[in-house]
Amino acid sequence: MESMAHPIPNGIQVKHFEMPLHYPRYTRADYEMMPEWKLDCLLRSYGLPITGDVNHKRKFAMGAFLWQY
């Protein structure tokens, strides 16, 4: 999912964030093996930053989506 722009009468476009319906269900091993393009898509779909190298993105995704029990 991505944000959608909606025009308003004076021509300015406003973006609205749409939260994906499902929380990612990847394991730590999944994130460690995930290719960079897939990490980019996952982070972008939640409106999270996709800067840095692939190791930074993996660490960020694991911190954002993996919960300690």
C-alpha positions in Angstrom: 0.0 0.0 0.0 1.1 3.5 -0.5 -0.2 6.9 0.3 -2.8 8.3 -2.0 -2.9 12.0 -3.1 -6.4 13.6 -3.3 -6.8 16.9 -5.1 -8.7 19.7 -3.3 -10.4 22.6 -5.0 -7.4 25.0 -5.1 -5.2 22.4 -6.8 -3.1 21.4 -3.8 -2.8 17.7 -3.2 -3.0 16.1 0.2 -1.4 12.7 1.0 -3.1 10.3 3.3 -1.3 7.3 4.8 -3.0 3.9 4.6 -1.9 1.3 7.1 -1.5 -2.2 5.6 -4.1 -4.6 6.9 -1.7 -7.2 8.3 1.2 -7.0 10.6 4.3 -8.7 9.1 4.8 -12.3 10.3 8.4 -12.8 9.5 10.9 -14.5 11.8 14.4 -13.2 12.6 15.7 -15.7 10.1 13.4 -14.4 7.4 14.7 -10.8 8.0 18.3 -12.0 7.9 17.8 -13.6 4.5 15.4 -11.1 3.0 16.8 -9.3 -0.1 17.1 -5.5 0.0 14.3 -4.9 -2.5 11.9 -6.8 -0.3 13.0 -4.9 2.8 12.5 -1.6 0.9 8.9 -2.7 -0.1 8.1 -3.7 3.5 9.4 -0.6 5.1 7.8 1.7 2.5 4.4 0.0 2.9 4.4 1.0 6.6 5.7 4.5 5.9 9.1 3.8 7.6 12.5 5.1 6.4 14.4 3.1 3.8 17.7 4.8 4.1 21.1 3.2 4.9 22.7 0.0 3.7 20.9 -3.4 3.7 22.3 -4.3 7.2 20.9 -1.1 8.6 17.5 -1.8 7.0 17.4 -5.4 8.3 18.3 -4.2 11.9 15.6 -1.5 11.6 12.9 -3.9 10.4 13.7 -6.4 13.1 13.5 -3.7 15.7 10.2 -2.4 14.4 8.5 -5.7 13.7 9.9 -8.4 16.0 8.7 -8.5 19.6 10.6 -9.9 22.5 8.4 -12.3 24.6 
